[in-house]
Amino acid sequence: MHLVSSTANDSHVVRYERLSRGSFFADFRRDKRLFPEVYHCIVQRAGEAQILAWTQHTTLDAARQAAEDHLQRLNHPDDRAADTPESKARAAT
């Protein structure tokens, strides 16, 4: 992951490279004013303003792992549906 430069107006915010999977992406921010530092992970669909997930972590690695988990679930919705009782019942018939 690479550091992305910030503007003079938000010099207290550190931005990191966006992580993308399919039509979804995760952005990462660290606010240098906080102690201990908190890393924010914001997950959205490309072209939409709605935030699908916003998590906070104590390390960038933890934020990145959470993003990977969210993006995988969002890109493979059938994986979640396959574990529901209804889908198991349909498969058994």
C-alpha positions in Angstrom: 0.0 0.0 0.0 1.3 3.4 -0.9 0.8 6.8 0.7 -1.2 9.2 -1.4 -0.4 12.9 -0.9 -3.0 15.1 0.8 -3.9 18.7 0.2 -2.9 21.6 2.5 -6.4 21.8 3.9 -6.4 18.2 5.3 -2.7 17.9 6.3 -3.8 16.0 9.5 -5.3 13.2 7.3 -3.1 10.5 5.8 -4.6 8.8 2.8 -3.5 5.4 1.5 -3.9 3.7 -1.8 -7.4 2.5 -2.7 -8.1 -1.2 -2.7 -10.6 -2.3 -5.5 -12.3 -5.6 -6.1 -14.9 -5.7 -8.9 -17.3 -2.7 -8.7 -16.4 -2.1 -5.0 -13.5 -0.3 -3.4 -12.1 0.6 0.0 -10.4 3.8 1.0 -8.2 4.1 4.0 -7.6 7.2 6.2 -5.5 7.9 9.3 -6.2 11.1 11.3 -2.9 12.2 12.8 -4.7 14.2 15.5 -5.9 11.1 17.3 -4.0 9.2 19.9 -3.8 6.4 19.7 -4.0 6.5 16.0 -7.1 5.1 14.4 -7.2 3.8 10.8 -10.6 4.2 9.0 -11.7 1.8 6.3 -14.5 3.1 4.1 -16.2 0.6 1.6 -18.3 1.8 -1.3 -19.5 0.8 -4.7 -17.9 2.6 -7.6 -20.0 5.6 -8.8 -22.2 5.7 -5.7 -22.0 7.8 -2.6 -23.5 5.3 -0.1 -21.1 4.0 2.4 -21.5 0.2 2.7 -19.1 -0.3 5.6 -17.0 2.0 7.8 -14.7 0.4 10.3 -11.9 1.6 12.6 -8.8 -0.3 13.5 -5.6 0.2 15.4 -3.3 -0.7 12.5 -3.3 -0.3 8.7 -2.9 -4.0 8.3 -6.1 -4.7 10.3 -8.0 -2.1 8.3 -6.7 -3.7 5.0 -7.8 -7.2 6.2 -11.3 -5.9 7.1 -11.5 -4.3 3.6 -10.5 -7.6 1.9 -13.2 -9.4 3.9 -15.9 -6.8 3.0 -14.9 -6.7 -0.7 -14.9 -10.5 -1.0 -18.4 -10.7 0.5 -19.7 -7.9 -1.6 -18.3 -9.5 -4.8 -19.6 -13.0 -4.0 -23.1 -12.6 -2.6 -23.9 -16.2 -3.6 -21.3 -17.4 -1.0 -23.4 -15.9 1.8 -26.7 -17.2 0.4 -25.3 -20.8 0.0 -25.1 -21.1 3.8 -28.7 -20.1 4.6 -31.1 -22.8 5.8 -33.4 -22.1 2.8 -30.7 -22.7 0.2 -29.6 -25.9 2.0 -33.3 -27.1 1.9 -33.6 -26.3 -1.8 -30.3 -28.2 -2.5 -31.6 -31.3 -0.6 -34.7 -31.6 -2.7 
